[in-house]
Amino acid sequence: MSASGHRSPIAERFELLAAADRRAFVPYITAGHPSRAATLELLAGLEAAGADVIEVGVPFSDPMADGPVIQGSSQTALAQGVTLDDVLELVARARLGIPIVLFSYLNPVLAAGRDVLQRAADAGVSGLLVTDLPVGADPELEARLGEGPLDFVRLVAPTTPDDRMAEIARHGRGFVYLISRLGVTGTQDTLAADLDATVRRLRAATTLPICVGFGISRPEQAAAVARIADGVVVGSAIVRAAGESVDAALALARTLRAGIDGR
């Protein structure tokens, strides 16, 4: 149940997946990369390819948590003048049947005005993830975001102590995004050796679904994560493929979906 009293589409999706013993495929794209038209094609195509939730990135000029692939995609979108309002327009036009999580840095959200959460919900967004607002950084703002119409998805790092994990999870809704390793976003050849143990620690701290992201780019990596977590987030690999073509991104998405299902 969301803070506004409505049933959360994200919670419903994870409940359906759990009942079917399936894991969520959560691709990330940057809105406006490589173009507005391509974004619409990607949103529809990713849903058709089996995405359960799509993270839609809001372009930002200083994406400090992101590696070169997503940084570059942000610059491409910004060069076309894509704003948070444009992102919401694209989401509204896509009219997807799966939840969308707005993935943003704090500045664009603050600059968009106090009604931005409701405008996002009206456009069809179900959740919000703010990368640079850790729990306790601004309790008043966090309360406003947490009490709004969107599920406020929180990030957990692999170095987070157990008690802090529980605190972060208490302040979140929808799911918890577990960063698989330290550093910025980007593809990696191997998963962190202690990922399984980190997921177990987080599961002991929360009843929310756990989605793991950062560094996952291949079907066998997605399958490995799907064996221990509730969802698999893939960002840089999808964004890089989208830079080649929409078809390349969707072909990759289908292989990742198959990997997750074959876990």
N, C-alpha and C positions, 0 to 999 in steps of 0.2 A: 504494500500500500504506500503510495507516495504521500509526501507531507501535505499535499493539497487534497488528500482524501480519495484520489482516483487510483484504480488498480494500475500498477506499473507494467507497461508492455515488456520491459526488460525482465522483470521477475517472472512474468508469465512465460516468456520464451525459455528461460532457464528451467522452469518447472516442467515444461513440455519435453525439453531435451533430457532432463533427469529421468522422467517417466519412460522414455524410450532408450535409456542408457546410451545417449549420444553426447558428444562434446561440441561446444560452440566454436564455429569458425568466425573470427572477428577481424576482417580486413580493415586496414586504414588507407584512406586516400586524402590527398590535400585538395581542397575545393579550388577549382580554377586551374588545376594542373592536369594535363598540359593546356587545357582550355575549358571554358564553361561548357561547351557542347560535349567535350570528351567526359567531363565530370558527370553529366546526365547519363551518358552511355555507360559509364563505369558503375554508377549507382544501380541502374536497372540490371546490368549484366552481372554484377556481383550477387545481387539477390537471386538471379536465375542460376548462378553457379553454386549456390548453396550457402551463402553467407547467412548467419543467424543475427548478427548485429554488425553495423558498419560504423566505424569511427571516421568522422569527417573533420579533417583538420582545417582550422581557420588560419589563413596565411598571416605570418607575423614577421616583422623585420629583424628580430633578434631571437631566433629560436634556439636558445642556448642548450637545451636538452637534446637537440637533434643533431644527427650526423650530416654529412655532406649531401646525401641523397634527398632527405626531406628538407634540409635548408635550401637546396637548389630548387625544389618544387615550390617552396614558399616564395622565393624570389620570382619565379616564373609567373605565379599567380598575382603577386603584388604588381609586377610590371604591366599586367592587364587591368589593374585597378580594382582587383577583387577585394571586397570588404566583408565584414561579418554579415551585414545586411544582404549582400549578394549571396553569401553562403546559405542564408535562410531561404532566400528566393529559390535557389537551386534545389534545396531539400523539398520545399513545397511543390515545386514543379515535378519532382521525381515521383512523389506519391507512392512511396514504398510500403510494402506490407510487413516489413521487419523493423525493429527499433534502430534508431540512429542516435549515436552519442556524439555530441559536439566536443571536439578535442581542441583546446585553446590554451594560450597563455593568458595571464590575467588582464594585461592592458587592453586588448580588444574587447573583452567582456565589460570592463569598467567604462570604456569609451562609448559603448553602445547604448548606455542609459539604463536606468533602474528597471525599465519594463522589458529588458532584453530576454529574460528567462521566459516570460509569458509569450513574447513574440516568437521565441524559438519553439515553445510548445505548440503554439498555433500553427507553425510551419510544418510540424510533424516530427520534431526532435523529442527524444525520450530521456536523454541523459546528458550530463555535462561533466567533462573531465578538465580540470585546470592544472596544468603541469607544474606551475611555480607558486602554488599556494599550499604549503604543507600544513598539516593539522596543528593548530595553536598559533599560527603566524598572525592571524587577524580574526579573532573569535567572532566579532560582530559581523564581518563580511561573510565568514564561513557559515554563520547561522542563517544569514539572508539567503545564501545560495542553497544551503541544506533544506530550508523550509519552503523553497520555491516549487514550481510544478515539474521540475526535472529531477531525475535521480542524480545525486551528486556522487560521482564515482571517484574514489580516492586511490592514490598510488602508494605502494609499499615497496621499499628497496630490500634487497637480500640481506643487507647488514642491519636491518631494523630489529631491535630487541623485542622479545615476546610481548612485554607489557605495552610497548609502543604500538606493536601490531594490533593489539586488541583495542587500543584507544583510537587508532586510525579507522579501523573497521566500524567502530561504534558511530563514527561521524560520517559514514558513507551509506549509500544505497545502490541497488542494482547489482553490482559486483565489485570485487576488489581487483585492481590491476596490479599484478605482481611483476616488477621489473626483474627480468631473469639474471641480470648482471649489472655491475656498475659501469658508468660511462654514458656515452650518448647513443642514440638509436643507430642502427646499421646492421647489415647482415654479418653473421659469424659462421666459421666453419664448424664449431663445436658448441654445445650447450654447456652451461656451468656445471661442474662436477657435483656441486652441493645443491642443485636445484630441487631434487626430490626432497631432501631434508628441509629446505626452506618452505616448500609447499606444505609439508606436514606441520611445520611450526605455525604457519599462517592458518591452516585449517583448524588447529586447536584453539585459535584466537577468534574465529568468526564463523558464523553460519552462512555468510554470503558466498555466492559462487566465486571461484578464483579463476581469473584469466591471466595467462602468462604471456608477456611480450618482450621485445628487444632481442634481436639477433636471429629470429626464426625465419628461414628463407626457403627451406626445402621440405618436400613431403615427409622424408624420414625424420626430420627434426620436429615437424608438426605432429607426427604420430607419437614420438617420444613424449612430447609435452601433453598430448591428449590422454596418455596413460596415467598421468598423475594429477592433472588439473581439470577444471570444468570448461575451460575455453582456451583457445589459441589465438593470439593477436599477431598479425603479420602486417608490417608497415613498409619498411624500406624496400623490400623485394617487390611488393606490389607497385609502389610508387616508381621504382626504377623501370619496371616492365611497362607501366603506363606511359613513361616517357618515350618508349619505343613505339608502342601502339596500344590502343584499347584491347585489341584482340590478344596481344601478348600478355597483358595483365589478366585477362579473363581465362586464358589458357593456364596460366600459373595458378590462378584461384581454383580452377577445377582439380588440378593435381594436388593442391594442398587439402581441399575438401576430401578427396579420396584417401589421402594419407591419414587425415584425422579419423575418418570413418573406419579405416582398416587397422587402426592402432593395435 
